[in-house]
């Protein structure tokens, strides 16, 4: 998909759009590649102008594009407007588009043994059919073989039925080992419930590690072994928040990979010191993304000295 930023114009007949390739799963794949990890991307990508740009962008970033299914269906477009604090609001043009049309028959029959993690980037692809059932099938098939990472990334502007979202999130969260959600996600899904209670429910359902991002206020972490931690936000001049959560996710997976902790048991047994270090690393990476336009995730050199 493409994020199209709507610029200001004094002429009501003119809308100036600044298009940037985006979408949560692709952002995470690119973020991992920029941090030095091998990453691939599975989705349907259009043969239209936007899709061709997406394919070239992924190739330039070193992401493996071999799992991608090409199609003549059009690309999803997200029109992005920003409030005074740089927080993004989205309007999606998504009907019958490529990335929300993956059927179960189009899932790869097998995955290479070298794949250690499957990240499901949430958003509309896990809420709307046929992709929603297809990704759930993939996760159910693979969760015993590799780590499942999940970000609900609620987009109720696409699917306003929050009961639908709750059902979809419950299904995938019950199969995920690592869950990362934002406080905005929790407020929409479970109004009035605090982050620790929701995290506890997900852990009781089988998750090994739950992370809750708090925007500029930092992040929380909870392990299945009962360890919890909180880090403050990293202060930067915010251009926009697009891709911040995806950056946090990519940096978390990068930290775990570097520490050789990519297994359910290893996630559950993180110490308080390790959890703090991981959260701080991911928060720093997310802050860098917030300091520039769009989902422009940091490279390893920009976080040199931050890894611990």
Buried (B, 14 or more C-beta within 10 A) or exposed (E): BBBBBBEEEEEEEEEEEEBBBBBBBBBBBBBBBBBEBEBBBBBBBBBBEBBBBBBEBBEEBBBBBEBBBBBEBBBBBBBBEBEEEBBBEBBBBBEEBBBBBBEEEBBEEEBEEEBBBBBBBBBBBBBBEBBBBBBBEBBBEBBEEBBBBBBBBBBBEBBEEBEBBBEBBEBBBBBBBBBBBBBBBBEBBBEEEEBEEBBBBBBEEBBBBBBBBBBBEBBBBBBBBEBBBBBEBBEBEBBBBBBBBBBBBBBBBBBBBBBEBBBBEBBBBBEEEBBBBBBBBBBBBBBBBBBBBBBBBBBBEEBEEBBE
